Amino acid sequence: MNHDPFKKELHLRKKLDEYHVEIPDFQMKPKGKRWERLINFLASPAKDPIEPLISTAAGVAVLKLAPLMGMAAISIIQLFFFL
C-alpha cells in the first residue's frame, strides 16, 4: 500500500506542493445521549419534495395538469376493461 500515484507525474506533484492548507483545530461536540440524538433527528426540518416544481412556471402547470391527465387515463382504462 505504499504506492504513490504522483511519483511519476512530476508536473502534477509540483503543482500540488505549491498549495498549503491550514486546518483549524476545533472541538468536536460529544455525541450525547441516544434519546437526545433521536429527538434531534425527529425534530430536524424536512426537505420539501414539491419545491423544485413550484419554483418554475412549467412546474406549476405540471402540478395543475397531472391530476386531470391521471383522471383521464383511469377513465379510459375503465372504458376498455369494464365495458
Residue frames as a rotation matrix with the C-alpha (Angstrom) as fourth column:
MET 1
0.559 0.829 0.000 0.00
0.829 -0.559 0.000 0.00
0.000 0.000 -1.000 0.00
ASN 2
0.085 -0.609 -0.789 3.00
0.367 -0.717 0.593 2.33
-0.927 -0.339 0.162 -0.26
HIS 3
-0.234 -0.095 0.968 2.19
0.972 0.005 0.235 3.10
-0.027 0.995 0.091 -3.88
ASP 4
-0.224 0.095 -0.970 2.46
0.203 -0.969 -0.142 6.85
-0.953 -0.228 0.198 -4.59
PRO 5
0.418 0.457 0.785 0.48
0.823 0.176 -0.541 7.75
-0.385 0.872 -0.302 -7.76
PHE 6
0.993 -0.013 -0.119 2.21
-0.050 -0.946 -0.321 11.16
-0.108 0.325 -0.940 -8.02
LYS 7
0.314 -0.943 0.109 5.76
0.137 0.158 0.978 9.76
-0.940 -0.292 0.179 -8.06
LYS 8
-0.273 -0.407 0.872 5.89
0.874 0.273 0.401 9.57
-0.402 0.871 0.282 -11.86
GLU 9
0.436 0.531 0.727 3.91
0.773 -0.634 0.000 12.77
0.461 0.562 -0.687 -12.50
LEU 10
-0.468 -0.745 -0.476 6.46
0.882 -0.429 -0.195 15.46
-0.059 -0.511 0.858 -11.63
HIS 11
-0.773 0.205 0.600 4.49
0.074 -0.911 0.407 18.39
0.630 0.359 0.689 -13.04
LEU 12
0.300 0.953 -0.045 1.39
0.064 0.027 0.998 17.44
0.952 -0.302 -0.053 -11.07
ARG 13
0.294 -0.276 -0.915 3.46
0.927 0.315 0.203 16.90
0.232 -0.908 0.348 -7.91
LYS 14
-0.790 -0.610 0.060 4.99
0.590 -0.784 -0.195 20.40
0.166 -0.119 0.979 -8.23
LYS 15
-0.443 0.706 0.553 1.54
-0.181 -0.674 0.716 21.96
0.878 0.217 0.426 -8.62
LEU 16
0.545 0.679 -0.491 0.18
0.320 0.373 0.871 20.10
0.775 -0.632 -0.014 -5.59
ASP 17
-0.045 -0.655 -0.754 3.19
0.992 0.062 -0.113 21.08
0.121 -0.753 0.647 -3.47
GLU 18
-0.699 -0.193 0.689 2.51
0.267 -0.964 0.001 24.77
0.664 0.184 0.725 -4.17
TYR 19
0.130 0.873 0.469 -0.70
-0.365 -0.398 0.842 24.72
0.922 -0.281 0.267 -2.13
HIS 20
-0.860 -0.340 -0.380 -0.60
0.246 0.376 -0.893 24.64
0.447 -0.862 -0.240 1.65
VAL 21
0.116 0.974 0.194 -3.81
-0.092 -0.184 0.979 24.26
0.989 -0.132 0.068 3.63
GLU 22
-0.902 -0.320 0.291 -4.07
-0.291 -0.050 -0.955 25.06
0.320 -0.946 -0.048 7.31
ILE 23
-0.106 0.868 -0.485 -6.72
0.340 0.490 0.803 23.03
0.935 -0.079 -0.347 9.08
PRO 24
-0.201 0.055 0.978 -8.16
-0.730 -0.674 -0.112 24.81
0.653 -0.737 0.176 12.14
ASP 25
-0.835 -0.089 -0.542 -8.27
0.275 0.787 -0.553 22.95
0.476 -0.611 -0.633 15.41
PHE 26
-0.304 0.808 0.505 -11.82
-0.803 -0.502 0.320 22.85
0.512 -0.309 0.801 16.78
GLN 27
-0.807 0.070 0.587 -13.56
-0.422 0.627 -0.655 20.83
-0.414 -0.776 -0.476 19.43
MET 28
-0.679 0.612 -0.405 -15.98
-0.054 0.509 0.859 18.16
0.732 0.606 -0.313 18.32
LYS 29
-0.041 0.755 0.655 -19.33
-0.949 -0.234 0.210 18.02
0.312 -0.613 0.726 20.04
PRO 30
-0.844 -0.152 0.515 -19.84
-0.357 0.875 -0.326 14.99
-0.401 -0.459 -0.793 22.22
LYS 31
-0.852 0.499 -0.159 -22.32
0.136 0.503 0.853 12.55
0.506 0.705 -0.497 20.77
GLY 32
-0.452 0.724 0.522 -24.78
-0.877 -0.467 -0.111 12.97
0.164 -0.508 0.846 23.60
LYS 33
-0.513 0.351 0.783 -27.31
-0.314 0.773 -0.552 10.52
-0.799 -0.529 -0.286 24.81
ARG 34
-0.888 0.170 0.428 -29.13
0.435 0.613 0.659 8.19
-0.151 0.772 -0.618 22.50
TRP 35
0.059 0.997 -0.057 -32.54
0.939 -0.075 -0.335 9.74
-0.338 -0.034 -0.940 23.20
GLU 36
0.175 -0.062 -0.983 -31.25
-0.004 -0.998 0.063 13.26
-0.985 -0.007 -0.175 22.60
ARG 37
-0.826 -0.519 -0.222 -29.90
-0.245 -0.025 0.969 12.22
-0.508 0.855 -0.107 19.20
LEU 38
-0.626 0.677 0.388 -33.23
0.778 0.576 0.250 10.57
-0.054 0.459 -0.887 18.34
ILE 39
0.328 0.765 -0.554 -35.20
0.689 -0.595 -0.414 13.68
-0.646 -0.246 -0.723 19.35
ASN 40
-0.160 -0.464 -0.871 -32.84
-0.298 -0.819 0.490 15.91
-0.941 0.338 -0.007 17.35
PHE 41
-0.961 -0.175 0.215 -33.24
0.123 0.426 0.896 13.64
-0.248 0.888 -0.388 14.32
LEU 42
-0.287 0.937 0.198 -37.03
0.955 0.295 -0.015 13.67
-0.073 0.185 -0.980 14.57
ALA 43
0.436 0.470 -0.768 -37.16
0.521 -0.827 -0.211 17.43
-0.734 -0.308 -0.605 15.16
SER 44
-0.645 -0.719 -0.260 -34.92
0.177 -0.471 0.864 18.35
-0.744 0.511 0.431 12.22
PRO 45
0.106 0.743 -0.661 -36.74
-0.604 -0.480 -0.636 20.09
-0.790 0.467 0.398 9.35
ALA 46
0.059 0.022 0.998 -37.69
0.543 0.838 -0.051 18.00
-0.837 0.545 0.038 6.33
LYS 47
-0.878 -0.375 -0.297 -36.95
-0.073 -0.508 0.858 18.90
-0.473 0.775 0.419 2.73
ASP 48
0.123 0.964 -0.234 -39.98
-0.419 -0.163 -0.893 19.90
-0.899 0.208 0.384 0.67
PRO 49
-0.423 -0.350 0.836 -40.24
0.473 0.702 0.533 17.47
-0.773 0.620 -0.131 -2.30
ILE 50
0.427 0.673 0.604 -42.51
0.881 -0.160 -0.446 19.78
-0.204 0.722 -0.661 -4.33
GLU 51
0.401 -0.279 -0.873 -40.30
0.130 -0.926 0.356 22.87
-0.907 -0.256 -0.335 -4.04
PRO 52
-0.718 -0.696 0.014 -38.44
0.138 -0.123 0.983 22.35
-0.682 0.708 0.184 -7.38
LEU 53
-0.433 0.627 0.648 -41.77
0.896 0.220 0.387 22.11
0.100 0.748 -0.656 -9.20
ILE 54
0.553 0.719 -0.422 -43.24
0.775 -0.630 -0.057 25.22
-0.307 -0.295 -0.905 -7.59
SER 55
-0.024 -0.663 -0.748 -40.21
0.262 -0.726 0.636 27.36
-0.965 -0.180 0.191 -8.41
THR 56
-0.952 -0.302 -0.057 -40.85
0.021 -0.247 0.969 27.29
-0.306 0.921 0.241 -12.18
ALA 57
-0.282 0.883 -0.374 -43.91
-0.868 -0.401 -0.292 28.16
-0.408 0.242 0.880 -14.26
ALA 58
-0.222 0.158 -0.962 -43.74
-0.663 0.699 0.268 24.84
0.715 0.697 -0.050 -16.11
GLY 59
-0.917 -0.161 -0.365 -43.70
0.138 0.731 -0.668 23.01
0.375 -0.663 -0.648 -12.78
VAL 60
-0.678 0.735 -0.007 -46.86
-0.356 -0.337 -0.871 24.76
-0.642 -0.589 0.491 -11.64
ALA 61
-0.056 0.650 -0.757 -48.53
-0.996 0.013 0.085 23.80
0.066 0.759 0.647 -14.90
VAL 62
-0.541 -0.195 -0.818 -47.50
-0.257 0.965 -0.060 20.17
0.801 0.178 -0.572 -14.40
LEU 63
-0.982 0.172 -0.073 -48.96
0.119 0.277 -0.954 20.21
-0.144 -0.945 -0.292 -10.89
LYS 64
-0.354 0.903 -0.243 -52.25
-0.679 -0.426 -0.598 21.52
-0.644 -0.047 0.764 -12.28
LEU 65
0.092 0.395 -0.914 -52.44
-0.968 0.252 0.011 19.18
0.234 0.884 0.405 -15.27
ALA 66
-0.821 -0.509 -0.259 -51.19
-0.448 0.855 -0.262 15.94
0.355 -0.099 -0.930 -13.68
PRO 67
-0.672 0.617 0.409 -54.44
-0.120 0.455 -0.882 15.17
-0.731 -0.642 -0.232 -11.77
LEU 68
0.270 0.796 -0.542 -56.53
-0.732 -0.195 -0.653 15.85
-0.625 0.573 0.530 -14.90
MET 69
-0.098 -0.388 -0.916 -54.34
-0.896 0.436 -0.088 13.60
0.434 0.812 -0.391 -17.02
GLY 70
-0.955 -0.256 0.151 -54.43
-0.297 0.812 -0.502 10.89
0.006 -0.525 -0.851 -14.37
MET 71
-0.285 0.934 0.215 -58.20
-0.305 0.124 -0.944 11.05
-0.909 -0.335 0.249 -14.15
ALA 72
0.350 0.381 -0.856 -58.49
-0.916 -0.053 -0.398 10.83
-0.197 0.923 0.330 -17.95
ALA 73
-0.512 -0.629 -0.585 -56.15
-0.716 0.689 -0.114 7.83
0.475 0.360 -0.803 -18.05
ILE 74
-0.892 0.224 0.393 -58.08
-0.155 0.665 -0.731 5.99
-0.425 -0.713 -0.558 -15.34
SER 75
0.072 0.990 -0.117 -61.41
-0.499 -0.066 -0.864 6.64
-0.864 0.121 0.489 -17.09
ILE 76
0.174 -0.078 -0.982 -60.04
-0.966 0.180 -0.186 5.37
0.191 0.981 -0.044 -20.41
ILE 77
-0.849 -0.506 -0.152 -58.72
-0.451 0.844 -0.291 2.22
0.276 -0.178 -0.945 -18.73
GLN 78
-0.594 0.704 0.389 -62.12
-0.175 0.359 -0.917 1.64
-0.785 -0.613 -0.091 -17.15
LEU 79
0.287 0.723 -0.629 -63.86
-0.810 -0.167 -0.562 2.06
-0.512 0.670 0.537 -20.51
PHE 80
-0.128 -0.418 -0.900 -61.63
-0.871 0.481 -0.099 -0.52
0.474 0.771 -0.426 -22.21
PHE 81
-0.893 -0.393 -0.219 -61.64
-0.255 0.843 -0.473 -3.16
0.370 -0.367 -0.853 -19.48
PHE 82
-0.810 0.581 0.083 -65.09
0.109 0.288 -0.952 -2.91
-0.577 -0.762 -0.296 -17.96
LEU 83
-0.018 0.844 -0.536 -67.34
-0.744 -0.369 -0.557 -2.31
-0.668 0.388 0.635 -20.99
